[in-house]
Amino acid sequence: VKVDPDSAAFIIWNEYPRLRESVLKGHYTPGSAAQFYLRFGAIQLAKGKGALYHRMMQRGQTYHQMGLTGLQTMEGIQQRKDVKVLSDAKYKDLVKRKIKGRLATVRWWVNLHLTFKYHLHHRTPTGLFIEKQLDQEAMEEQKRHQERWFNYVTDAMLCYSSAFCMSVMEGREGSGNANIRRYMAATRRKAYTALCELLDNTDAQWVNDVVQSAVGQYEAIQAALTEGSALAIYLDWINLLSKRHPASLERHVRTMIKAVQRLHRRDDTELQRGQQGLSLAA
């Protein structure tokens, strides 16, 4: 994993005192703690390690269901009647049978692939049907890819907006907190990075749709503030600031919309990462 020091420092100084009692009572397992860090942005999975993370989570759940979590000794496990410990010979035989089964599965898929290639090459009725299905799957995958980008970008932007609202509330109604300001700066960098990564896909036609959808999130907030209605958003700090200091939230929303539109207009030039961030809404 990759650790974000600003988010980690914020959790240590602000979240640990609140969660310490629950941790001591055993409410937070290693798996739930990892999910908490991922959601908060303190850690990020390295590239290509998502599948490994899910396998480890599934393995941990299996161990927990079998009662093998915590401090365990091999002698204690061998004495349990609900768990069977295999000898080396039996384990090797088990692995051998699993490998044979996988080889048979691989041979089946190879033959199926060759059959598909034959029908596609000769344009048979079966091949035309396969081609239609593949085109449909490609369109669905592109739609899912666009949705993943939308979720990634909007999550980063709304996370920054939530941190901004938290900082404003702390500055106006609290004593001020340097850790919150550092956390807000870290989320601002992440939001800017997410936008730049999105706009790097200059050849993709769906980028405009993602940008417009992201801007639409803030336009909906702006419309609700103008009408004086409740926000249709799940983030508590944004909802709280809209009720107590709506003018500050409205300035921030306008700044975010202008920042996204400015970056979008510059997507045909080389983006200078790190030199220009999202503006702070005063």
C-alpha positions as CSV (number, residue, x, y, z in Angstrom):
1,V,0.0,0.0,0.0
2,K,0.9,3.7,-0.3
3,V,0.4,5.8,2.8
4,D,-0.7,9.5,2.7
5,P,1.0,11.2,5.6
6,D,-1.5,14.1,5.9
7,S,-4.5,11.8,6.1
8,A,-2.7,9.5,8.5
9,A,-1.8,12.4,10.7
10,F,-5.4,13.6,10.7
11,I,-6.6,10.2,11.8
12,I,-4.0,9.9,14.5
13,W,-4.8,13.2,16.1
14,N,-8.5,13.4,15.5
15,E,-10.0,10.0,14.9
16,Y,-8.1,7.7,17.2
17,P,-9.3,9.3,20.5
18,R,-12.9,8.7,19.3
19,L,-12.3,5.2,18.1
20,R,-9.9,4.0,20.8
21,E,-12.7,2.6,23.1
22,S,-14.3,0.7,20.3
23,V,-10.9,-0.8,19.2
24,L,-10.2,-2.0,22.7
25,K,-13.6,-3.7,22.8
26,G,-12.6,-5.6,19.7
27,H,-15.2,-3.9,17.3
28,Y,-12.5,-3.2,14.7
29,T,-11.0,-6.3,13.0
30,P,-7.9,-6.0,10.8
31,G,-10.2,-6.2,7.7
32,S,-12.5,-3.4,8.9
33,A,-9.6,-1.3,9.9
34,A,-8.1,-1.6,6.4
35,Q,-11.5,-0.6,4.9
36,F,-11.6,2.4,7.2
37,Y,-8.1,3.6,6.1
38,L,-9.0,3.1,2.5
39,R,-12.3,5.0,2.8
40,F,-10.6,7.9,4.7
41,G,-7.7,8.1,2.1
42,A,-5.0,7.4,4.6
43,I,-3.7,4.5,2.4
44,Q,-4.0,3.6,-1.2
45,L,-3.6,0.2,-2.9
46,A,-0.6,0.0,-5.1
47,K,-1.3,-0.4,-8.8
48,G,-2.4,-3.9,-9.7
49,K,-2.8,-5.0,-6.1
50,G,-6.6,-4.7,-5.9
51,A,-7.2,-8.4,-6.6
52,L,-4.6,-9.4,-4.0
53,Y,-6.4,-7.2,-1.4
54,H,-9.7,-8.8,-2.1
55,R,-8.2,-12.3,-1.9
56,M,-6.6,-11.5,1.4
57,M,-10.0,-10.1,2.7
58,Q,-11.8,-13.3,1.6
59,R,-9.1,-15.4,3.3
60,G,-9.4,-13.4,6.5
61,Q,-13.2,-13.8,6.5
62,T,-12.7,-17.6,6.0
63,Y,-10.2,-17.8,8.9
64,H,-12.6,-15.8,11.1
65,Q,-15.5,-18.1,10.3
66,M,-13.3,-21.1,11.1
67,G,-12.3,-19.6,14.4
68,L,-8.6,-19.4,13.4
69,T,-8.1,-15.7,14.1
70,G,-6.2,-14.4,17.1
71,L,-3.4,-16.3,18.9
72,Q,-3.4,-19.9,17.7
73,T,-1.0,-22.7,18.2
74,M,-0.5,-25.7,15.9
75,E,-1.0,-28.1,18.9
76,G,-4.3,-26.4,19.7
77,I,-5.5,-26.6,16.1
78,Q,-4.6,-30.3,15.8
79,Q,-6.7,-31.1,18.8
80,R,-9.8,-29.5,17.4
81,K,-12.4,-31.9,15.9
82,D,-13.9,-29.4,13.5
83,V,-10.6,-28.7,11.7
84,K,-8.7,-31.4,9.7
85,V,-4.9,-31.0,9.5
86,L,-3.5,-32.9,6.5
87,S,-0.2,-34.7,6.4
88,D,2.4,-33.8,3.8
89,A,1.5,-36.8,1.6
90,K,-2.2,-36.1,1.7
91,Y,-1.6,-32.4,1.0
92,K,0.6,-33.2,-2.0
93,D,-2.1,-35.5,-3.4
94,L,-4.7,-32.8,-2.9
95,V,-2.5,-30.2,-4.8
96,K,-1.9,-32.8,-7.6
97,R,-5.7,-33.3,-8.1
98,K,-6.3,-29.5,-8.1
99,I,-3.6,-29.0,-10.7
100,K,-5.1,-31.7,-12.9
101,G,-8.5,-30.1,-12.6
102,R,-7.1,-26.7,-13.6
103,L,-5.4,-28.2,-16.6
104,A,-8.6,-29.8,-17.8
105,T,-10.3,-26.4,-17.4
106,V,-7.6,-24.6,-19.4
107,R,-7.9,-27.2,-22.2
108,W,-11.7,-26.6,-22.3
109,W,-11.3,-22.8,-22.6
110,V,-8.6,-23.2,-25.3
111,N,-10.8,-25.3,-27.4
112,L,-13.7,-22.9,-26.9
113,H,-11.4,-20.0,-28.0
114,L,-10.4,-21.8,-31.2
115,T,-14.0,-22.6,-32.0
116,F,-14.9,-18.9,-31.6
117,K,-12.0,-17.9,-33.8
118,Y,-13.1,-20.3,-36.5
119,H,-16.7,-19.0,-36.6
120,L,-15.5,-15.3,-36.6
121,H,-13.0,-15.9,-39.3
122,H,-15.5,-17.6,-41.7
123,R,-18.4,-15.3,-40.9
124,T,-20.8,-18.1,-40.1
125,P,-24.2,-17.4,-38.6
126,T,-22.7,-18.4,-35.2
127,G,-19.8,-16.1,-35.9
128,L,-22.1,-13.1,-36.7
129,F,-24.0,-13.8,-33.4
130,I,-20.7,-13.9,-31.5
131,E,-19.6,-10.6,-33.1
132,K,-22.8,-8.9,-32.1
133,Q,-22.5,-10.0,-28.6
134,L,-18.9,-8.9,-28.4
135,D,-19.8,-5.5,-29.7
136,Q,-22.5,-5.2,-27.1
137,E,-20.1,-6.2,-24.3
138,A,-17.6,-3.7,-25.5
139,M,-20.2,-0.9,-25.3
140,E,-21.2,-2.0,-21.8
141,E,-17.6,-2.1,-20.7
142,Q,-17.0,1.4,-22.0
143,K,-20.1,2.6,-20.0
144,R,-18.8,0.9,-16.8
145,H,-15.3,2.5,-17.5
146,Q,-17.0,5.9,-17.7
147,E,-18.9,5.3,-14.5
148,R,-15.7,4.3,-12.7
149,W,-14.0,7.5,-13.8
150,F,-17.0,9.6,-12.8
151,N,-17.0,7.9,-9.3
152,Y,-13.3,8.4,-9.0
153,V,-13.3,12.1,-9.9
154,T,-16.5,13.1,-8.1
155,D,-15.4,11.3,-4.9
156,A,-12.1,13.2,-4.9
157,M,-13.8,16.5,-5.5
158,L,-16.5,16.0,-2.9
159,C,-14.0,14.7,-0.4
160,Y,-12.1,18.0,-0.9
161,S,-15.3,20.0,-0.6
162,S,-16.2,18.1,2.6
163,A,-12.7,18.9,4.1
164,F,-13.2,22.5,3.1
165,C,-16.5,22.7,4.9
166,M,-15.0,21.1,7.9
167,S,-12.2,23.7,7.9
168,V,-14.6,26.6,7.6
169,M,-16.8,25.3,10.4
170,E,-13.7,24.7,12.6
171,G,-12.4,28.2,11.8
172,R,-15.6,30.0,12.5
173,E,-17.1,28.0,15.3
174,G,-14.1,26.2,16.8
175,S,-10.6,27.1,17.8
176,G,-9.0,26.2,14.5
177,N,-6.9,23.1,13.7
178,A,-3.7,22.9,11.7
179,N,-4.2,19.2,11.1
180,I,-7.6,19.9,9.5
181,R,-6.0,22.5,7.2
182,R,-3.3,20.1,6.2
183,Y,-5.9,17.4,5.5
184,M,-7.9,19.9,3.4
185,A,-4.7,20.7,1.4
186,A,-4.1,17.0,0.8
187,T,-7.6,16.4,-0.4
188,R,-7.3,19.4,-2.7
189,R,-4.2,17.9,-4.3
190,K,-6.0,14.6,-4.8
191,A,-8.9,16.3,-6.5
192,Y,-6.7,18.2,-8.8
193,T,-4.7,15.0,-9.6
194,A,-7.9,13.1,-10.4
195,L,-9.1,15.9,-12.8
196,C,-5.7,16.0,-14.5
197,E,-5.7,12.2,-14.9
198,L,-9.2,12.3,-16.4
199,L,-8.3,15.1,-18.9
200,D,-5.2,13.1,-19.9
201,N,-7.6,10.8,-21.8
202,T,-7.7,13.3,-24.7
203,D,-8.7,10.6,-27.2
204,A,-11.7,9.4,-25.3
205,Q,-15.0,11.0,-26.2
206,W,-16.6,10.2,-22.9
207,V,-14.3,12.6,-21.0
208,N,-16.7,15.5,-21.8
209,D,-19.6,13.5,-20.3
210,V,-17.7,12.8,-17.1
211,V,-16.7,16.4,-16.7
212,Q,-20.2,17.7,-17.3
213,S,-21.6,15.1,-14.8
214,A,-19.0,16.2,-12.2
215,V,-19.9,19.9,-12.7
216,G,-23.5,18.9,-12.5
217,Q,-23.0,17.7,-8.9
218,Y,-21.9,21.2,-7.9
219,E,-24.6,22.9,-10.1
220,A,-27.2,20.9,-8.2
221,I,-25.8,22.2,-4.9
222,Q,-25.8,25.7,-6.2
223,A,-29.4,25.4,-7.3
224,A,-30.4,24.1,-3.9
225,L,-28.7,27.0,-2.2
226,T,-30.4,29.5,-4.5
227,E,-33.8,27.9,-3.9
228,G,-33.2,27.5,-0.1
229,S,-34.0,23.8,-0.3
230,A,-32.2,20.8,1.3
231,L,-29.1,19.4,-0.5
232,A,-29.4,16.0,-2.1
233,I,-26.0,14.9,-0.9
234,Y,-24.9,12.5,1.7
235,L,-21.8,14.4,3.1
236,D,-22.5,15.8,6.6
237,W,-20.1,18.7,6.6
238,I,-21.4,20.1,3.3
239,N,-25.0,19.8,4.6
240,L,-23.9,21.4,7.9
241,L,-22.2,24.4,6.2
242,S,-25.2,24.9,3.9
243,K,-27.4,25.5,6.9
244,R,-25.0,27.6,9.0
245,H,-22.9,29.5,6.5
246,P,-24.5,29.1,3.0
247,A,-22.6,32.1,1.5
248,S,-19.3,30.4,2.1
249,L,-20.5,27.1,0.5
250,E,-21.9,29.0,-2.5
251,R,-18.5,30.8,-3.1
252,H,-16.8,27.4,-2.8
253,V,-19.2,25.8,-5.3
254,R,-18.7,28.6,-7.8
255,T,-14.9,28.3,-7.4
256,M,-15.0,24.5,-8.0
257,I,-17.2,24.9,-11.1
258,K,-14.8,27.5,-12.6
259,A,-11.8,25.5,-11.7
260,V,-13.1,22.4,-13.5
261,Q,-14.2,24.4,-16.5
262,R,-10.8,26.1,-16.7
263,L,-8.9,22.8,-16.6
264,H,-11.3,21.4,-19.2
265,R,-10.6,24.3,-21.6
266,R,-6.9,23.6,-21.3
267,D,-7.1,19.9,-21.9
268,D,-5.4,20.4,-25.4
269,T,-2.3,21.7,-23.8
270,E,0.3,20.1,-21.5
271,L,-1.0,20.1,-17.9
272,Q,1.6,21.3,-15.5
273,R,0.9,18.9,-12.6
274,G,1.6,20.3,-9.1
275,Q,2.2,23.9,-10.2
276,Q,-1.5,25.0,-10.1
277,G,-4.0,23.5,-7.7
278,L,-7.7,24.1,-7.1
279,S,-8.2,27.6,-5.7
280,L,-9.1,27.9,-2.1
281,A,-12.6,29.4,-1.7
282,A,-12.3,32.1,0.9
